[in-house]
Amino acid sequence: MTDAPNPLPPATSGLFQRAKDILLKPKETWPVIAAEPATVQSIYVPYVLLLAAIGPLAGLVGGQVFGITFLGVTYHPPLAGALISAVLSYGLTLASVFLLALVIDGLAPSFGGQKDQTQALKVAAYAGTAGWVGGIFGLVPALAIIGMLFALYGLYLLYLGLPVLMKAPEDKALGYTAVVIVVAIILFLVVGAVVAAVAAPSFVTIR
């Protein structure tokens, strides 16, 4: 008896398995990730490129189909402006992962860890899994708050991954995580501000 063929390409199948593992059994998965040989390209393609697209794409579709409700008023963003926001958000998210990795790597010695840019990029990329997967709730804007809860779980993934990949002592992992979280929040706010500033003229022009 032969096994049923896998309908997904190997790379895509592996992506889903990795996302599932890091979400459901992070303590077992981080050591596996730490031991894997990797490059910037192998981390980004296809993992980061595909998962980081979930939120912007879901938000684009959800805003067009269901609209965005605020104070009882439902608003459907103009398509051109929404497209600009989605593309820009996606691109800046990809850049933010790399910038966060630089911060993780640069801070490592301050918390007893070892500098390693590849390992730092792994932490930034795979800890982002929860937030990216949670972005699917953007399809229904009213459920977007659930996506925020997924993002909070990503902070726990970060806390578990830093000691394993950056070789930081566990007693310093909390402080290490806290500083990285502050930087991540700043990056998130900068991305949001840039997207709003660039996309706003498009929304105004179309009305």
Secondary structure, DSSP 8 states (H G I E B T S, - for coil): ------SS-HHHHHHHHHHHHHHH-HHHHHHHHHHS---HHHHIIIIIHHHTTHHHHHHHHHHHHT-EEETTEEE---HHHHHHHHHHHHHHHHHHHHHHHHHHHHHGGGGT----HHHHHHHHHHHTHHHHHHGGGGGSGGGHHHHHHHHHHHHHHHHHHHHHHS---HHHHHHHHHHHHHHHHHHHHHHHHHHHHHHHHHHHHH-
